[in-house]
């Protein structure tokens, strides 16, 4: 008799790694070099350390409670429904921003391959969001087998680029043409690209479909995180060796395509365009699916209006898929790369900090590690708020308003609705 478990450890590992790399490195390389200069590689290492500890905390808490649902479920099980509701709203905001970043990257990488104009770029970004809405409504939002193939090809191309770049080792290229940055800038870089590591947590929503999760879940998340840290550092070094720091920043929306074209010519451009297109599409598809499922899940707990819980004939939360996908598409064609990446990063560094805190309070034998993760996330979050206040005050104000609404206004709205 079938146990209903469909995701084995190898596939789970690929999904965790792919969830991070799927859109992360394609959109963050230029942003991090712009923020940290020659210390960009260290930024990925610092953010990766926080993500690695957080992945461990996610795994331990998921095993303890034995349920899909991630941070929302952890807080529910620990009798913090109000905090769970507020955090779920913030996560939905963060995931929507993440989808917009992936759509933004898709539009730029695909249009760049044939010299498309700004209008074409924005049209492609909106089109991929609409296409993924359609696929999700048809029930194709959870194609784990296809995603594993995409992840494999994507990682192979990135490894080739990193190796070929580092064969041209030249340390001066790390800061070539960009302002000198102090070592402390590595923390700013880590803060602004934290979104690059958020993807592993989507696997927590699939916990119920994992084969023997109590044995494999923690090793899968931890090993995938370590691997992705290595990929990010290697690609950062390799691409910078090829283009120089200024070259990466000047073409930050399509930095990896530029590097692949310079080192491998037209075949490199084609390969990287295909990799970016498939990787970002898969990331949009899976993130939209998981976010819509999260919205439907918290609707059942009356944390969202019933509108969000409606499902179609394929048992898909259709209204949530449409609303979230269209919002992300609009953000992709109206926002800048840095503002979208940095705003989403703030949501996830806060979420990871909360999860580490919960693990520190709950899992006694690893509390020191989890407390370290809590402190590191808090430090990165403080740096990011300071950076946003100085460089992106409007997005920070908008995000701050949404956070206030999620924490303070949400309970009032839900109480008023319940009283009707």
C-alpha positions in Angstrom: 0.0 0.0 0.0 1.4 3.4 -1.0 2.4 5.7 1.8 1.7 8.8 -0.3 5.3 9.9 0.1 6.6 11.1 -3.2 9.8 13.1 -2.7 12.9 11.0 -1.9 16.1 12.5 -0.4 17.9 13.0 -3.8 14.9 14.9 -5.2 14.4 16.8 -2.0 18.1 17.9 -2.1 17.7 19.0 -5.7 14.6 21.0 -4.9 16.2 22.7 -1.9 19.4 23.6 -3.9 17.3 24.6 -6.9 15.0 26.7 -4.8 18.0 28.9 -3.8 19.9 28.9 -7.0 16.8 29.1 -9.2 16.7 32.8 -9.3 19.2 33.9 -6.6 22.6 34.2 -8.4 21.1 35.5 -11.6 19.7 38.7 -10.0 22.1 39.3 -7.1 25.6 39.3 -8.5 25.6 42.9 -9.7 23.7 44.1 -6.7 26.2 42.6 -4.2 29.3 43.8 -6.0 27.7 47.3 -6.1 27.3 47.1 -2.4 30.4 45.3 -1.3 32.9 45.8 -4.0 35.8 43.3 -3.8 34.2 41.7 -0.7 31.2 40.4 -2.6 32.3 36.8 -2.3 32.5 37.3 1.5 29.0 38.7 1.5 27.7 35.5 0.0 29.6 33.5 2.6 28.2 35.6 5.5 24.6 35.5 4.3 25.1 31.8 3.6 26.2 31.1 7.1 23.0 32.7 8.4 21.0 30.7 5.9 22.8 27.5 6.8 22.0 27.8 10.5 18.4 28.7 9.6 18.2 25.6 7.4 19.2 23.5 10.3 16.6 25.2 12.5 13.9 24.7 9.9 14.8 21.0 9.7 14.9 20.4 13.4 11.6 22.2 14.0 9.9 20.5 11.1 11.0 17.1 12.5 9.8 18.1 16.0 6.3 19.1 14.9 6.0 16.6 11.9 3.9 18.9 9.8 4.2 20.8 6.6 3.9 24.6 6.9 7.2 26.1 7.9 7.4 29.1 10.2 3.6 29.5 10.3 3.1 25.9 11.5 5.9 26.2 14.1 4.3 29.3 15.7 0.8 27.7 15.6 2.1 24.6 17.4 3.8 26.7 20.0 0.5 28.5 20.8 1.5 31.8 19.2 -1.4 32.2 16.7 -1.3 36.0 16.6 2.4 36.0 15.8 1.9 33.2 13.3 -0.8 35.2 11.5 1.4 38.3 11.3 4.4 36.4 10.1 2.3 34.6 7.4 1.2 38.0 6.0 4.8 39.1 5.9 5.9 35.8 4.2 3.2 36.3 1.5 4.6 39.8 0.9 8.1 38.5 0.8 7.2 35.6 -1.6 5.3 38.0 -3.9 8.4 40.3 -4.0 10.5 37.2 -4.7 8.3 36.2 -7.6 8.6 39.7 -9.0 12.4 39.5 -8.8 12.4 36.2 -10.7 10.1 37.7 -13.4 12.3 40.7 -13.6 15.3 38.5 -14.2 13.5 36.4 -16.8 12.5 39.4 -18.8 16.1 40.8 -18.8 17.9 37.6 -19.6 15.6 36.5 -22.4 15.4 40.0 -24.0 19.1 40.5 -23.8 19.7 37.5 -26.0 18.1 39.2 -29.0 18.7 42.8 -28.1 15.1 43.4 -26.9 14.0 46.9 -25.9 12.9 48.1 -22.5 9.3 47.5 -23.5 10.1 44.0 -24.6 11.8 43.3 -21.2 8.8 44.4 -19.3 6.4 42.6 -21.6 8.4 39.4 -21.1 8.4 39.8 -17.3 4.6 40.2 -17.2 4.1 37.4 -19.7 6.0 34.9 -17.7 4.0 35.8 -14.6 0.8 35.3 -16.5 2.0 32.0 -18.0 2.9 30.7 -14.5 -0.5 31.7 -13.3 -2.0 29.6 -16.0 0.1 26.6 -15.3 -0.7 26.8 -11.6 -4.4 27.0 -12.3 -4.2 23.9 -14.4 -2.5 22.1 -11.5 1.1 22.2 -12.9 2.5 24.2 -10.0 4.2 21.2 -8.4 6.3 19.5 -11.1 9.1 18.2 -9.0 10.5 15.9 -11.6 10.8 18.7 -14.2 12.3 21.0 -11.6 15.0 18.4 -10.7 16.1 18.3 -14.4 16.2 22.1 -14.6 18.2 22.3 -11.4 20.8 19.8 -12.7 21.3 21.6 -16.0 21.4 25.0 -14.2 24.0 23.9 -11.7 26.2 22.3 -14.4 26.2 25.6 -16.5 27.0 27.7 -13.4 29.9 25.4 -12.4 31.4 25.5 -15.9 31.2 29.3 -15.8 32.8 29.5 -12.4 35.6 27.1 -13.3 36.4 28.9 -16.6 36.4 32.2 -14.9 38.8 31.2 -12.1 41.2 29.7 -14.7 41.8 33.4 -15.5 42.6 34.2 -11.9 43.3 37.9 -11.3 42.6 39.3 -7.8 42.7 42.9 -9.1 39.5 42.1 -11.1 37.5 41.8 -7.8 37.7 45.6 -7.3 38.4 46.7 -10.9 36.6 50.0 -11.7 34.5 50.2 -8.6 35.0 52.3 -5.5 37.1 50.7 -2.7 35.0 49.3 0.0 36.0 48.5 3.6 35.7 44.9 5.0 32.5 46.0 6.8 30.9 46.4 3.4 30.7 42.6 3.2 27.9 42.8 5.8 26.0 45.3 3.7 26.4 43.0 0.7 25.2 40.0 2.8 22.1 42.0 3.8 21.0 43.2 0.4 21.2 39.8 -1.3 19.8 37.7 1.5 16.9 36.8 -0.8 19.3 34.5 -2.7 19.1 31.9 0.1 15.4 31.9 0.8 14.4 29.1 -1.5 15.2 26.1 0.7 12.4 27.0 3.1 9.8 26.1 0.3 10.7 22.5 1.0 9.3 22.8 4.5 5.8 23.2 2.9 6.3 19.8 1.2 7.4 18.1 4.5 4.3 15.8 4.4 5.4 14.4 1.0 9.0 13.6 2.0 10.2 10.0 2.3 11.4 9.4 5.9 11.9 13.1 6.7 13.0 12.6 10.3 16.1 10.8 8.9 16.8 12.9 5.8 15.3 16.4 6.1 18.0 18.0 8.2 20.9 16.5 6.2 19.2 17.5 3.0 18.7 21.1 4.0 22.2 21.5 5.5 24.1 19.9 2.7 22.1 21.8 0.0 22.9 25.0 1.8 26.6 24.3 2.0 26.7 23.4 -1.7 24.9 26.6 -2.7 27.2 28.7 -0.6 30.1 27.2 -2.5 28.3 27.8 -5.9 27.6 31.4 -5.1 31.2 32.2 -3.9 32.6 30.3 -6.9 30.4 32.0 -9.5 31.0 35.4 -7.9 34.7 34.9 -8.2 34.6 33.4 -11.7 32.2 35.9 -13.3 34.2 38.8 -11.8 37.5 37.4 -13.2 35.9 37.4 -16.6 34.2 40.8 -16.6 35.9 42.8 -13.8 33.8 44.2 -11.0 32.7 47.3 -13.0 31.6 45.1 -15.9 29.4 43.1 -13.6 27.9 46.2 -12.0 27.3 48.0 -15.4 25.3 45.0 -16.7 24.0 43.7 -13.4 20.6 42.7 -14.7 22.3 40.2 -17.1 25.7 39.8 -15.6 26.0 36.0 -16.0 25.0 36.2 -19.7 27.6 38.8 -20.3 30.3 36.7 -18.6 29.2 33.5 -20.5 29.3 35.4 -23.8 32.7 36.9 -23.2 34.3 33.6 -22.2 32.4 31.2 -24.6 31.0 33.5 -27.3 27.5 33.1 -28.7 27.2 29.4 -27.5 27.8 30.7 -24.0 25.2 33.4 -24.3 22.6 30.9 -25.6 23.4 28.4 -22.8 23.2 31.0 -20.1 20.0 32.4 -21.5 18.3 29.0 -21.6 19.6 28.2 -18.0 18.3 31.6 -16.7 15.0 31.3 -18.5 14.2 27.8 -17.2 15.6 28.4 -13.7 13.6 31.6 -13.1 10.5 30.1 -14.6 10.7 27.1 -12.4 11.4 29.4 -9.4 8.3 31.5 -10.2 6.2 28.4 -10.7 7.1 26.7 -7.4 7.1 29.9 -5.3 3.7 30.9 -6.7 2.3 27.4 -5.9 3.7 27.4 -2.4 2.6 30.9 -1.6 -1.0 30.3 -2.8 -1.1 27.1 -0.7 0.2 29.1 2.3 -2.6 31.7 1.7 -5.2 28.9 1.6 -3.8 27.3 4.7 -3.9 30.4 6.8 -7.4 31.2 5.4 -8.6 28.0 7.0 -7.4 29.4 10.3 -9.3 32.6 9.6 -6.1 34.6 9.2 -7.2 35.8 5.8 -10.6 36.5 4.3 -12.4 33.6 2.8 -11.7 35.0 -0.7 -8.2 33.6 -0.5 -9.3 30.1 0.3 -11.4 29.5 -2.9 -10.2 26.6 -5.0 -11.0 25.6 -8.6 -11.7 22.1 -10.0 -8.0 21.2 -9.8 -8.1 21.9 -6.0 -5.9 25.0 -6.6 -6.4 28.2 -4.7 -7.3 30.0 -7.9 -8.0 33.5 -6.5 -4.8 33.5 -4.5 -2.7 32.4 -7.6 -4.2 35.1 -9.8 -3.9 37.9 -7.2 -0.4 37.0 -6.2 0.9 36.4 -9.7 -0.6 39.6 -11.1 0.8 41.6 -8.2 4.2 40.2 -8.7 4.0 40.8 -12.5 3.1 44.5 -11.9 5.9 44.9 -9.4 8.4 43.3 -11.9 7.6 45.9 -14.5 7.5 48.9 -12.2 10.2 48.3 -9.6 14.0 48.5 -9.9 16.2 45.4 -9.3 17.9 46.8 -6.1 14.6 47.9 -4.5 12.9 44.6 -5.1 15.8 42.5 -4.0 16.5 44.5 -0.8 12.9 44.7 0.3 12.4 41.0 -0.1 15.7 40.3 1.7 14.4 42.2 4.7 11.3 40.0 5.0 13.4 36.8 4.8 16.1 37.8 7.2 13.4 38.6 9.7 11.7 35.3 9.1 14.9 33.3 9.5 15.6 35.2 12.7 12.3 34.2 14.1 12.8 30.5 13.1 16.2 30.4 14.8 14.7 32.0 17.9 12.0 29.3 18.0 14.6 26.6 17.6 16.7 28.1 20.3 13.7 28.0 22.7 12.6 24.5 21.7 15.5 22.3 20.7 17.7 22.3 23.8 20.6 20.2 22.5 21.4 22.8 19.7 20.3 26.0 21.4 23.7 27.7 21.1 23.8 27.2 17.3 20.2 28.5 17.0 21.0 31.5 19.2 24.0 32.3 17.0 21.7 32.2 14.0 19.2 34.5 15.7 22.0 37.0 16.5 23.5 36.9 13.0 20.1 37.4 11.4 19.4 40.3 13.8 22.7 41.9 12.9 22.1 41.5 9.2 18.6 42.8 9.5 19.8 45.9 11.4 22.5 46.6 8.7 19.8 46.2 6.0 17.4 48.6 7.6 20.2 51.2 8.0 21.2 50.7 4.4 17.7 51.0 3.1 17.1 54.2 5.2 20.0 55.8 3.4 19.7 54.4 -0.1 16.0 53.2 -0.6 13.9 55.2 1.9 10.6 54.9 -0.1 10.7 51.1 -0.4 11.6 50.9 3.3 8.6 53.2 4.2 6.3 51.1 2.1 7.6 47.8 3.5 7.5 49.3 7.0 3.8 50.3 6.5 3.0 46.7 5.4 4.8 45.3 8.4 2.8 47.6 10.7 -0.4 46.5 9.0 0.5 42.9 9.4 1.3 43.1 13.1 -1.2 45.7 14.4 -3.9 46.3 11.8 -4.5 42.7 10.8 -5.9 41.6 14.2 -8.3 44.5 14.2 -9.5 43.8 10.7 -10.0 40.1 11.5 -11.8 40.8 14.7 -14.2 43.3 13.0 -14.8 40.7 10.3 -15.5 38.0 12.8 -18.0 40.3 14.6 -20.1 40.9 11.5 
